[in-house]
Amino acid sequence: MCGGVMDGERIVVEAGCPDGRLWGKARGLSGEYPVLCHLLDTAAMCGVLWDALLGEGTRARIGGALGLGVADARSVVSFWAGLHDLGKITPGFQAQVPEAFARLCADPVYRLARGVEDLPVLRHETASHWAVAGLLEEVGYPQGRRRPGGRKSLQGAVSHQVAQLLGGHHGVFGEVLAARELAQAAAYQPGLGGGGWAEQRRLHFDELRRLTGAGAVPATGLPAELAVVVWGLVVVSDWLVSQSDAVEALMPARWGGSAGEVDGHWRKAQAAAGGVARAAGVGRARFTAKEFEEMFGFGPNPLQRDLIGELPGLVGEGGPGLVLVTAPTGDGKTEAALFAASVLGQAAGSRGLYMALPTMATADAMFPRVGRFARSALAGDRAMTLLHSMAWLRPAAAAAQPGTAEVRADAATALEAGAWLGGRHRGLLAPLGVGTVDQVLTGVLPVKYGPLRLFGLAEKVLVVDEAHAYGPWMHQLLVRLLEWLGALRAPVVLLSATLTGRSATSLVDAYRRGAGFGDGAVIEPRYPGWLFVSAASGTVSRPRQVASGRARRLDVAVWPVTWDTAEQGSVRAGGRRAALGEELAPLVADGGTALVCCTTVAEAQRTFRDLAAAFPGLAARPGGLRLLHARFPARVRQAITTQCEEAYGKPAAARAACRPASVLVATQLVEQSLDLDFDIVISDLAPLAQLLQRAGRCRRHVRGAQGRPAWAAREDAPRLVVLDPLAGQGAGSRPPAAWGRVYDAGLLHRTSLLLAHCSEGIKVPGDVQRLVDQVYAPEFVDALEESVGRELARLDGERQAGESAEACLADLTAICSPQDVRGNLSALSRREPGVSEELLVTRLGADSARAVCVFAQDDGCTTLDEAGTMPVPAGGLSREDVAEIMSWVVPVPGRWLAAAEDHPQPAGWSRHALLRDVTLLPMQPAPSGGWACRLAGRTLTIGDAGLEEI
């Protein structure tokens, strides 16, 4: 033990001791913070997180993988965490504070052969990679294997794996170093600095190892999934202790780096770390409730009752696994999933959960429900996040209700200013979360800090709602994510209303493969029903068929129609507009509610206007005619969604009064997760799975004999009307051109042909699984006349080729499976050749951009609102200003804004990440009333129907 001593204001460094003049942090601080202090802080925090964040099972797995006892593994991992910034002991980094660097350069041990400005740029995390690899070799960490020809490879070497892990603490892992280069590191990386620089790195290394008690040497390295966990600990530890307040609290008044000062700082860092972690909201929730009624306040239905009776026995002491639930919309899948999550979470010792949903709207609606569940079923740390790109516009703290959970959020979506969990990349670190599925799928893309999302899911239960709702690209990303979760032994619950056996098999096999079971399993889902997959044994339980508490016969009425949505003026017989009017006439006369589901936003807007013209009395009454789609400003869309939940949601009493005539015109937004209930559902033709989803919004809740109009009195006979432009047209016909590529033409034809044989209705749930599988079955064409079958087979070939290409591209773009990392962590950051920035997305080909309409007022002011009360913020924007702007954002097709450079942003917007890609649409009063904007040959208007092109 040794150190420097203070001689007045000058530090005198004893030979062979860490130099107290080397700084580690300075920006925004009252002085330079010694690098050794920061290394010790990080090591101390890592020890706290090891105890408080990791479960007993994960700690044991890490220890076992390293060939160490749990106590030694804790010391060793803490030591590694401290080493993450060893690369700051380099000339280039120290030169960033010129005064401090000048003091060092006065000492001959730091003399450089050339000026620091002439040295190659070497980032400090890369320097850590190089330095730590060599130092761990010196203390006996196992080395790499010899390749044929006697050449040494560092891939697989424990020393190099740890160094590569630490070199990735800024979110990107470096490639494997060459052994011959590492042996002459100063020559290949002159930016490391030799002489005193190298000696100080070694001395800091030794001191850190002494204080952490990390004398044990691992026998082997970590598998990829556990390397991600340890890396996550390092990153989070570094972030927590790097907060300015945390640093200032430990800032030494005078620092010479003496033995007493170093030991004293280590004790202070250990004492402070727990409080810093708790203040940040990082911790473990505990699943505590045992009984269903205790969790939800009401008794179970048949699906839930079967899970209660059977799942705990299947899970037993085996711990984690996957539960797949397939059931109709409205059969209580959310409560079934949360109950299953509780069973799995208790068995696996999980520290929380994340509920992943397909859209922002469904995530917003689910957030308070999960909050109520957390209040009744969990204890411990219950910080909760709402995660999606617009989440910060929702008053989540109020939505969660007092006492439900402490609400935190992600940086780009912050709900609460100043919360540590509101920092970028941190939302999934909270014990509890609700958000879009994109948040977790990003974890398997090679993006900066992508693996931190995997770390955030480790030891949590992931619930994925609407698992059937994703195309080939997202499905393949979900497959890769399930491989990682199987390897991490993270429990998973998958929910679906319409999942084919092929899709179910691919998801279950992915989880089993990650858990180490490579043999395939053929899954035939039961509907309604569920199955359990053990991560410990790979066993797939026999799928359980359960009774439905809501068995019904869906009355399906198909209207063959001519597609006339773009027409104006009189309504012609046989057209869509006439059919719609005829179906809605009884409702307008006698009361009741209807959902009219359209394929595109433009058609929804035209349908809304057509119905207003056809039924002026309905449109004039408040709430008589509503429109919901994505192309409203965010605050308007949220207000409409809230109104819809109040008007069409679950009644307060089972015998509610019949509702007055009301029609909601909407797009696909309403077919997932929103708990809406209509007396009739009218839909444009769509693939069968989507039609069944929409039908699930028909007579969803029990309202009693007086709660429905006379024309819809039977609760067990919901009516689905399909407006079908392909009916009777032959396979050579094409869907309406206005639909573009929203749906595959072959699937639409298959659905149209299948519906022609459903004149007796569809038994729900009895017929659903058979029909969903049948619409995709290759043999479907065998029963058709030759010409129709041939054309349909051609369309099928196009679809299958497109799906295969998309899935293959997703597989190429995503990070590899954990088994394929093979000791080289750069596989988690590396992009394969040809993978561009445009492919690093969770929704392929989404032609989406964001715009804000601004209104030119008579006084020359430009405002966010038409009334002229909210001037457009500019200059130095506060968080409230940014939130206000974002609340007016409208998602639009990217092609609309391709030539929007003529409309520059106000001053200050470009400094905010959320605003940089927002385009202004300068609206002027239109001669015919309302507001309009000319944009590269397009005319865009905004009004009661939202933003549209005319």
N, C-alpha and C positions, 0 to 999 in steps of 0.2 A: 504494500500500500504506500502510495506516495502522492505527490501533487505539487502544484505551484504554490508560491507564497506571495503575499502582497507586500511590495516595497513602496510605501506611499500609494500613489495611484498606478504604479507599474507592477505588472505581474512578472515575477521571476520564476521560470519553469525549472524544476529540478530535473536532472537527467533521468531518462527512463520513465517519465510521468506524463499523463494526459495534459495537454496544453489548455489552460483555461481561457486563452485568448481566441480560440476557435469558436465562432458563433454558429448557431443553427437557425435562429429566427430573428428577424429585425423589423419587418414591415408592420407598421401600425402599433409598434410597441414603444415603451418608454426607454428602452435601451436594447443592446444586443443580448440575446439569450444564448447562453453557452450550448454548443451542440451536444455536449455530454449530458446536460440537463434534459434536453429534449429526448435523447435516446432513453434515458432513465424513465422519463415521464411515460413514454410510449410503452416501455416494457412493463411498468407498473399497471398501466391501464389494461394492457393485454391480460395480465393476471386476473384483474377484476372481472373482465368480460369472460374469461375462461370459466370463472366460478359462477357468474351471475347470468350469463347469456347461453352458454352451452349446457346441454343436458348431460346427465350421467352417461347415457349410452354413447353419445358422440365423443365425449372425453375418453371413454374406454376404447372406442374405435381408433381414435388418433394415436393413443398410447400403444395399442396393439400393432398398428401399422408401422410405427417407428421402432417397435421392439423394446419399448420402455414401459415402466409403470406409470400410472396416471400422474403421480406427483412429479416424477422426473419429466414427463411430457409437458406438464404445465410450465416448469422452469425453462425447458428448452424452447418452447414456443414463445414464451415471454422474451427470452434472449433474442430469438430471431426478430421479433417485432421491434426491439430496440435497435437492431442493426439496420433497419430499413433506410435510415438517412446517413449511414456511414460515408456514402459518396459525397456528402457535403464537405468532407475534409479533403478538398481538392482546390487547386489554385483558382480555377474558373469560378467556382461558387463563392469562395471567400472574397474574391475581388469585387463582388457586388456591393460590398460596403467598403469604399476606398480607404476610409480612415483606419478601419480595423485591419485591412489588408496591408496597409503601409506599415503598421506596427509589426506584423508578421514578417514582412520582407526585410525588415531591419535585422532579423535574426538569420544568421548564415545557414542554419539548417533548412530553411525554406527557400534558399537561393535557387532560381530557375535558370536553365541554360539559355532561355530566350524569354522575351516579355510575355506576360499572360495573354496579351491581346493577339499574340502570334500562335498560341496554342489552338488546336482544333477544339471546336465547341463540344463539350461533353456534359450532357444533362446529369444532374446529380443522381437520379434513379438508375441511369445506365452505369454510372461510376460505382454505385452500390452493388450492382450485378457483378461487375468485374472484381471489385475488391473483396466482397464476401466470399465468392467462389474460391479464391486463392487462400484466404484466411481459414476457411473451414477445412480445406484440404490439409493445411498445416497442423490442425489439431486432431486429425485422424478421422474425419468424416469419410465414409466409403466413397471410393472413386468409381469412375465409369469402366465399362468393359473394353477389352481390346478387340478391335475389328480385325477381320482377316488382313494379314500383312503386317500385323503388330501395331497398327495405328490406334491410338487411344481416343475414345469418344466420351464426351462429357454427358451425353444424353443418358439419363438413368442414374447418373452419379448423384448421391444424396447431397453432396456439397453444392453441386451445380443447381439441383432442383430448388434448394432453399434460396440460393442467390438469385435465380430466375424469378422465383416467387416474390422476393423482396424488391427486385428491380421493376416489378410490375405494379408497385404501390401507387403509381399515378394512372393506373387504369389500362395500360398496354404492356404486354409481356415481350421482352426481347427474345431474339432467336438464341438457340444454343451456341455457346462460345466454342471456338476451336481450342483443343487442348494445347496445341503448340503455341497459340497466341496467348493463352492465359499464362503459360509458363514464362512468357516475356511480356507481361502486361504493360510495363512502362514504355516499352518500345512500340507496341501496337496501339496503345492508348496514352500518348504523352500527356494528355489532359489530366490523367490521374495524379501526376506529380510523383517523383521519386524522393529518395532521401528522407528528410523530415516528414514529408507528407505521408509517405508509406508507413513510416515508423509510428506516426500519430494514429493512423487508422488501426494499426495493430494494438497500440496501447489502449485506445478506446474500446476495441474489441475485447481485450483481456479484462478490462475493468468492468465492462458490462456483464461479461460471463461470470466474473467473480460475484458480483452483487446479486445476480439472478439465480445463482447456484446451479448453473446449467453445465455442470461438468460432465454429465452423461452424454454419450455419443450414440445417435440413432444407428440401428443396425441396417435399416432399409428406409426407402423414401415413402412418400404418401401416394395413394391412388389419386386420380384426378379430382374426384368429388371431395375428398378430404383436404386436398391441397387448396381447393376453392374456399373451404371453410376456414382454414388457417390464414389464407390470404385475406379473406374478409375480416378476420379478427385484427390483422395488422393494419388494414386500411382504416377501419372504424376507430381503432385505438389512436392512430395518428391524427385523424380528424378531430376526435374528442379533445385530445390534449393540445391541439393547435389553436383552439379558440383563444382569442386575445385575453379574455377574462381569466381563463384557466392558466395561461402563461404568466400573466401579471401577478396572479396570486402566489406563484412560486418563484418569481424573479428575485434572484439574490441581490442584496444591497451591494455587496462586494464579492467578487468571485476570483479566487486564485486557483481553484481546482485542487485544493489540498485534500488529503485523505479524509479529514474530519468533515470538510465541506461536502465532499462527494457522498459520504455515508449519510450525512444529515439530510442532504437533498433527496436521497433515495427513500429515506423514511418519510419525508414530507410528501413525496410523490405517491407513495403507497397509501398514505392516509387520505390524500385528497381525491384519488381516482374514483372511489365509490360515489362520492357526492356529485362529481362531474357527470358520471354515467347516469345516475338517477335523474339529475336535472334535465338531461337530454331526452329522457323518455325511453331510453333503450333498456329493455328488460324482458322478462318472461311473464306471459299470462299463464294461468293454470285452469284447465278444464275441471270444474268441481261438481257440476250438477250431475245427478244420476238418473232422475226421473224426467220423462217427457213433459209431464204437466208442470214440473218445476221450471223447466226451460221456457215454456211457451204460454202457460196459463190456461190451456185447454187440452182436452183429450185427443188421442191419436185417431186417424182414419185407418182403413185396412192396410195401406202401404206402410204407413208409419208404425202400425202395430206389429207388422211382420218383422220390420227392422228391429224393433224393441225386443222381440222374442228371440230372434235368431242371430243377429249380428254380434252381440257380445260374446256368444259362445264360439263363433267362428274366429273372431279376433283373438280371444283368449289371452294368453301371455305372449303371443307371437309378435305383438307390437304392430308396426306399421303395415300398411297395405293400401289397396285401391278398392273403392266401392263404386260400382256403376249402377245408376238408377235410371230406368226408362219408364216413363209414365206420362199420361196425357197432361196437357196444360190444365192447371187448376186442381191437380190431384195432390197438392201439398208437397211438391218436391223440395221447396226451399227448406221447410221445417224438417223434412226427411234428411236432407243434406246436412243441416246443422246438427241434428241428433247424431248422424253417422260421424260427423267431424268430432263431436264430443267423445264418442266411444273410441274412435281411432286416436284422438289426441290424448286421452287418459292412458290408453295402453302403450302408446309410443312415447309418452312424456313430452308431448309437443308444447311449444312455447307460444302458440297463437294460431291465427288462421288468416288466409286471404281469400276473399270471394271474388272470382273473376267473371265478368259479364261481357256480353258482346258489344254493348254500346254505352255511351256516356249517359244517355237517358235512363237505361236500365240500372246502371251503377248508382245514379242519383237516387232512384226509387228504392234500391236495396239498402242503401247506407243506413237509414234509421232502423230498418228491420234487424240488421246485424248488430246495431248498437243496442237495441233492446235485448237481443239474445246475449250479448256480452255482459249486460248488467245482471242477468239472471243466472247465467251458466258459467261465468269465468271469474277468477279472482287474480290477484297479483297485479302486475303492470299491464294496464289496458289502454295505453296510448293507441289511438286509432286514426288511420289516414283514409282519405278519399282520393283516389288516384286516377286522374285522366286529364287531358289537356285543358279542360275548362273547369276543373273542380273548384278552383278558388272562388268562383262566382256563386257558389251555393253556400248558404249559411248553415254549414254542417254542424256547428256546435249546437245550434238551436234544434236542428233536425234530430240529433242524437238524443235529445231530451236530457235534462239535468241528471247527473249521476250515472249516465249510461257508460260513457267512456271519455277519456281525455282526447280531444280531437287534435290531430296534427296533420301535416300535409307535405306534399312534395314541392320542390322549389318552383318548377314551372307551373304548378297548380296550387300554390300555397293558399291555405285557408286561414292560417294564423301567423301573423308577422312575428318574426323573431324566434319562433320555435326551432330548436336544433333539427328536428325531423323535417322542417320545412326547407332544408338545404337541398341542393341539387343531388340527385341519385339516392336520396336517403329515405324516401317514403316507405319502401318495402322493409326497412329496418324496424319499423314500428311493430309491436306484437300483433296488432289487428289491422286489417285493411280491406277496403272494398274498392273496386275500380274496374277498368276495362281489362280484357284479356291481353291486350297489347302490352301492358306493363310487364307481364311475366314472360310473354313470348320474346320480348327484346333481350331477355337473358340468354337466349341461344343464338343471337346474332353477334358477329365479330365487331362490336362497337365498344367504345371506351367505357370502362367500368361495367360492361355487360355482365360479367360474372358476379358482380355485387348483387344482382337480382337473384341469382341462384343462391348466394349466401343468405339473402333475405328470406328465401323460401325454405332453407334448411331447417328442419325441426318444426316447421309449421304444417298445418293442414291446408292444402290447396283445394278449393271448391271451384270447379269450372261449370258454369251454367250454360245451357244451350250448346252442348258439345257437338251437336249436329250442324250448327249454323255456320260453319266455316268452310270456305272453298279449299281447293287442293293446296294452295300456298300456306294458308294458316294451319290447315290440318297437318301438313308435314312439319311445320314448326312446333305444333303441339306434340306430335310424335317424338320429336327430338327432346323437347322439354320433359316429357314423361320418362324418357330414358335417364335423364339426369336426376329426376326426382326419385326414380327407382333406386339408382345408385346411392343417393343421399339418404335413402330409407325415409323419405318424407311422405306422410299419408296424403292420399288424393281421393276426392269424391268427384265423379263425373255425372252430370245431369243431362238428360236429353228427353225430348218429347217424341222425336222421330229419328232414330239412329239405325242405319242399316247394319246388318250382321258383319259385313266387310269392314265398315268403319270401326265398329266396336272391337273387332278382332285386332285391327292395327293398333288401336290405343292400348288395349290390354297387353298385347305382345311387347309394345315399347316399354311399358313399365316393368314387365317381367324381365326383359332383356337387360335393362339397367340394373336390376337387382341381381343379375348374374344367372338368369335362366334362359338359355338360348333356344330351347325347343319351342316350337310354335304351338299355339292353342287356338282351336276354332271356337268362336263365341257365337252363340245363337241367343240373342237377347229375348227375354220374355217381356210381354207388354200387357199390363204394367208389371214390373218386376225389378229384380236387382241381383247382383252377384258380388262376391268378394274375392279379391286376389291377395294372397299373402306375400309380402316382400321377403319374409324369412324362408318360406319353403317353396315359393312359386306356385303353390296350389291354387287352382281356380275352382271356386265352389260351384256346385250345380246351380244354374240360374233359377231363381225362385219366381214362380208365377204367383201373383197376388190378386185378390179380388179388388175391384174398383168400387169405391163408395159412390161413384158418379157414372155408373154404366148407362149409356144413352145410345139412341140411334140417331145419327146425324142425317137430317133430311137435306139431301143435296139436289139442288135445282140448277140445271145447266141451261143458260140462254145462248143459243147460237146467235151471234150479233155481227153486224157490219161495224167496223171501227170508225166512228164519226166524231171523235172527241175534238178534232181540230175544226170541225164545221161550225158555222154560226147561223143564226136565223132559225127557221122552222125545224121542228124535229121530224125526221122521216122514219117510217115504219121499218122495223128490222134492225135499227141501229142501236148502239150502246146507250145513247141518251134516252131513247124511248123505253128500253128495257128497265133502265134505272128509275125512270119516272113511274113506271107501272108498279115496280116492286115497292117503292116508297109511298105510294098513294094511300094505302091503308094506315100506315104510320102517321102520316100527316093528318088524316081524318080522325083517328081514334087514339093517338098517343103511342108512346113507346120510343125506344132508342135503336139506332142503326149505326153500324160501322161500314163505311164505303172505303175499301182499300184499293189504292191505285198503284200502278207500276212505277211511274216517274213523278217527280215533283211537278213538272209542267202539266201533266195530265190531272194531277190532284188540284192544281190551281184552276184549270179550266172546268173541271167537274164541280168545284165549289161555286164558280160563277154560274154554271148551267143550272145547278139546283136552286141557287138564289133567284134566278129568273123564273124557273118552273114553279117554285113554291115561295112567292114573296112574303106570305104571312109567316112562314116558318123562319125565313131569314130575318124578318123584322123583329121577332121575339128574342130577347136576350137568351143566349144559350141554345137557340133553336138550330143553328147551323154553325159548326165549328170546322176549322182547318188546322191540321198539324202535319208539319214536315220539317226537314232540316234547314230550309232556306229562310228562316226567320232570324233576326238578331237574337243572340243567346238569351237575353233577359226576356224577350217576348216569347220565345219557344218554351222557356222554363215556366212562364206564367200560364201559357196555354196548357202545358202538361199538368200543372197543378189543378187547373180548372177541370180538365178531363178526369183526373183522379177523383175529384170531388163529385163530379156529375155521374161518372160511369163506374166508380169503384165499388168496393164491397159495402152493402147497406149496413147501417147501424143495427137494424133488427131484421130477423128472418122474414117478417111479414111487413115489409115496407110497402108504401103506396105505389101505384103505377106511376111511372115517370111521364111527364109531358113530352110531346113530340120533340125529338132532338136527333140530329144526324152529325156524326163526326166523319169528315173526309180526311183520309190520312194516307201516308205511304207505309212502307214496311216497318217504320219506327214502332208501330203498335203491336207487332206480332211477337215480340220477345219481352218477357219478364214484366211488362206493365200489367198490373192487376185491374183490368177493365172488363166490364160486363155489359153486353148489348143484347137486345131482344132479337136482332137479326144481323147477320154479317153478309155483306155483298162484296165480292172480290173480283177483280180482273183475274184472268187465267194466270196461274203461277204453278211451279212444280208442286207435286202433291204434298210434300213435306211442309211447304210454306202455307198451302191452303189449310192443312190440318191445324197448323199453328194459329192461323187466323180464326178458324172455326172454334178454337178453344176460348175465344173471347165472347162466344155466343151463349147466353144463359148460363154463365159461369157460376153464379152464386144463387143460392136458394132465396127466392123473394116471396114465395107463397102465391096462392091463387089471385090475390088482389094486387100483387106486385108486378104483374105482366098485363099487357093489353090483351083483349079477347083473342086477337089473331095470333098471339104467341103464348097462350096460357100454359102449354105443357112444358114443364122444366126439362123433361127427359127427351124432348124432340127438338133440339136446336135446329135452326134453318141456315144453311149456307147456300147462297146464290152465287154461281160462277158465271161471269160474263165472258164467253169463250169465242174469240174470233177465228179459231181453228176448227170448231166443231163441224164435221161433215165436209171439210174442205180438202181432205187428202193430205198425204205426207209431203207433197210438193209445195203446198202453200207455206207462206212465211208469216211469222208473227208481225204485228204492226211495226212499221219502220221506226216510229217514235220510241219504241222500247230499246232500240239499240242492242247492246249485248248484256242487258240486265240479267236475262235468263237464257239458258241454252235452248235452242230451238228444238232439239231432239227430245229433251225432257218435257218441254211444253206439249209436243205432239203425244208423247207417251201418256202424260197426265190426261190430256183431252180424250184419248182413246179409252183410257181406263175409266174415266168418269162416265163414259157412255154406258158402262155396264154396272153402274151404281144406282140404278133407278129405284131400287129398294132401300137406298140409304146405306150408310156406313156405320157398322156397330163400333162404338167407342167404349172400351178399348179393343174389343175382340178382333176387329178386322185390321187394325192399324198397322201392326208389324208386318203382316202378310202383304198389305198393299204397298207399304214403303219399300220392302224388299223387291216386290214384283215390278215396281216402276223402273227399277234399275236392272232387272234380270235380263241376261242375254237372250233367253228363250222367249222373251216377250214378243219378239217379232215372228215367232214360228206360227202363231195362230192368225196372222194377218194375211190378206191377199198378197200375192207375190209382188206387185208393183209397190204397194204401200210398205211392205216389209223391207224391200230392197232400199227404198229411199230412207226409211227410218234407220236401217243398218248403216247407211252412209253417214247420216247425221250422228249416230252413235260413235262411229269411228272418228269423226272430227272431234267430238267431245272428249272421248277417251285419249286421243292423241294430245289434245290441249291440256287435259288434266295431268297426263303423264309428264309432259314437258314442264308444266308448272311445278309439279312435285319434285322432279329431278333438279330443277333450278333452285328450289327451296333447299333441297338437300345439299347442293353445292354451296349455297350462300351461307347456310347455318354453320355454327361451330360443329365439330365432330362429336360423336358420342363419347362418353367418358372412357370407355374401354379403348378408344382409338387415340387418346392423348399420348399414351406411351411415354410418359416421363418428360414430355416437351410442352410446357405450358404456353408457349407461343402459339400453339394451335387454337387457343381461346381468343387470340387477337388477330391472327393472320387471315387475310382475305385471299381466297383462291384467285388465280389469274382470271380476269374477265368480270370479276364481281365489282361493280361500280357502286358509288354512293347511293344511287337511285334504288339499288336492290336491298339496301339495308333498312327495310321497312317491314312491318308486320302485315300490311295489307297491300298486296302487289297490284300495281296498276291503278291505284286510287287517284283519279284525276281531281284532286281537291286542293283548293287554296282558300285563303281567308281574306275577307274584305270588311271594310267599315263604311257605311254610307254617311256622308257629311252633307249638311244642308246649308245652302247659301241663303242668308236672310237679307231682307231689304236694307238693313242698316250696314251691310258689308261684313257682318260677323258670320263665321262658319260654325255650325253647332252639330252636336251628335244627335239631337232630336229635331223632329219636324217643327215643334212649337217654338224652337229658338231659345230654350231656357238653359241649355248645357253647352257652353262654348267648348270647342275642341281643345283639350289640354296640349300645351307645347312647352318647350324649354326644359327646365329641371322638373322631371315628373316624379311625384310621390308614388308610393305603392297604391294609394287610393286612386290617383289619376290613372294608373295603368289598369287597375281593376275596373274603373268606370269605362275606359276605352274597350277593354276586352268584353264587357257585358253587351256591347253593341256589335260584336263580330258576327258575321254571317259566313258560313261555309259555302263556297261556290265552286263550279267546275273550273279547273285550272285554265282551260282554253279561253274562258271569258277574260282572263287577266293577262293574256300573253303579250299584249301591247299596252300595258298600263304604265309605262315609264313616264308618260306625260303628266302623271298625277303624283308628284313627289310627296313624301311624308313630311309632316310638320317637324320642326327642329326638336331634337331630343328623343324622338321615337327610336332611332337606330341604336341608341345606347341600351335598349332593353330587349333581351332575347325574345320575349313574347311578342314584341311589336315589329321586329325587323321584317318579317315576311307578311305583314298585314298591308293590304293595298287600299288606298282611299278611293271611294267612288263619289266624286263631287256631284251632288244632286241639285238640279235646278227646277224651279216650278215649271210644270208642263202646261202647254196651252189648253189641253183638255182637262186639266185638274191633276192633282197629285204631283209626284216628283219623278224626274227622269234623268238619266245620265247617258251620254254618248261615249262609247268606248270601242275604238278600232272597228267601226262599222256596225257595232251592236248598240241597241237601245235597251237599257235596263231601267226598270221602274220598281218602285217599292210602295207598298200600300197594305191593305188588309189581307191580301193573299201572300204577303212576303215579297222577297226579291225575285224578279222574273225578267226574262228576255221577251221582248215583243217584236 
